[in-house]
Amino acid sequence: MGFSASSRRFPHAVDRNRIKRLAREAWRLQKQGLYDHLRNESRQLAVFLVYTDKKITDFSTLHHKISVILEKLKNSY
């Protein structure tokens, strides 16, 4: 699992680090469902997410978006 935030959109490292920290926490809280599904299917998956919004979003919005991504990944594998 990897996360990235553009230095062009967020020139200050503190902003990029905050985005990545929030995304990692949202992923950590929800990853187990995907991991269980992949284990049952005997599959592995490498995921890299790139944050493309122009502003820093709050944790609840990011948490919801990560859950949508996890559901799509679960349904496609």
C-alpha positions, 0 to 999 in steps of 0.5 A: 500500500502506498500514498502520494500527494503532489508537491505541485499542488501542495508545496509545503511538506507539512500539507503533503504529510498530513494528507498521507497521514490521514489517508494511511489512518483511513486505510488502516481502519478499514483494510481488514475486510479487503485483506480477508476477501483476498485471503479467501480468494488466495490472491495478493494485491498492490495498491498505490493511491494518488491524492489529486484534490486541490485542497486538504479534505477532512478525515470523515470525507477521506474515510468515506472515499477510502471505503468506496475504493476498498469496496470497488477493489473487493468487488473486482477481485 
